[in-house]
Amino acid sequence: MAAAAAHDLIVTSGGVSVGEEDHVRAAVEASSGLTFWRLAIKPGRPVALGQVDGTAFFGLPGNPVTA
């Protein structure tokens, strides 16, 4: 991903939950991998942490209350 080459951290809002249109988590898993996905806390359960081409990745859910 192009953003990884120019930044120290990638933060996304949306796309890491379990819906049919949540593609960010799958893309990161295919690229470099996730360290973890989904925490046992509410709100905020569908959060993701990983790396994209060596750059730290933090994915927040799209719901503003959970993010």
C-alpha positions in Angstrom: 0.0 0.0 0.0 1.3 3.4 -0.9 0.5 5.0 2.4 2.9 2.7 4.3 5.9 4.0 2.4 5.4 7.6 3.4 4.0 7.4 6.9 4.8 6.0 10.4 1.2 5.0 11.3 -1.9 4.2 9.3 -5.2 4.8 11.1 -8.5 3.9 9.4 -12.1 4.6 10.5 -14.5 1.9 9.2 -13.9 -1.3 7.4 -12.7 -3.5 10.3 -16.0 -4.9 11.6 -17.8 -8.0 10.4 -20.2 -6.6 7.7 -20.1 -7.5 4.0 -18.6 -4.2 3.1 -15.9 -4.2 5.7 -12.8 -4.8 3.4 -10.0 -3.0 5.3 -9.3 -5.9 7.7 -9.2 -8.4 4.9 -6.8 -6.2 2.9 -4.4 -5.8 5.8 -4.5 -9.5 6.6 -3.6 -10.3 3.0 -0.9 -7.6 2.9 1.2 -8.1 6.1 -1.1 -9.4 8.8 -2.9 -8.4 11.9 -1.6 -8.7 15.4 -5.1 -8.8 16.8 -8.7 -8.1 15.8 -11.7 -7.6 18.1 -11.2 -6.9 21.8 -13.5 -8.1 24.5 -14.7 -4.6 25.4 -17.8 -2.6 24.6 -18.0 -0.2 23.0 -15.0 -0.6 20.7 -15.0 -4.3 20.1 -14.1 -4.4 16.4 -10.7 -2.7 16.6 -7.6 -4.0 14.7 -3.9 -3.6 15.1 -1.3 -4.9 12.7 1.3 -3.8 10.1 1.1 -2.8 6.5 4.5 -3.3 4.8 6.3 -2.6 8.0 4.2 0.4 9.0 2.0 0.2 12.1 -1.7 -0.1 11.4 -4.6 0.8 13.7 -8.1 0.2 12.5 -11.2 1.7 14.2 -14.8 0.7 13.6 -17.0 3.0 11.5 -19.5 3.6 14.2 -18.6 6.9 15.9 -19.6 5.7 19.4 -17.5 2.6 19.2 -14.5 4.4 17.7 
